[in-house]
């Protein structure tokens, strides 16, 4: 099923720095791995689940949560930014290493 619409930048929704955003994202992933019921709630109703975790979803934004498996790898192509800061470019450049090392259960290369 193709994804369309906006994506949620956790940091921009609650005014966090990139480092805080990364920590918050990892906390969500860790909670999904530790709590199957939470993961199923997030997959079924992501906006409400994020809200219950203190993450505000802007009005009119649709959130879609998907799960990678051994057989399925979801590649998300974010909206093209108008301009990236040096910090954002550094983070984007590091994504290749995350997938190459298989930190999230799937090796991309």
PyMOL commands that set and color helices and strands:
alter all, ss='L'
color gray80, all
select helices_A, chain A and resi 10-14+18-34+36-44+46-52+86-100
alter helices_A, ss='H'
color red, helices_A
deselect
rebuild
show_as cartoon
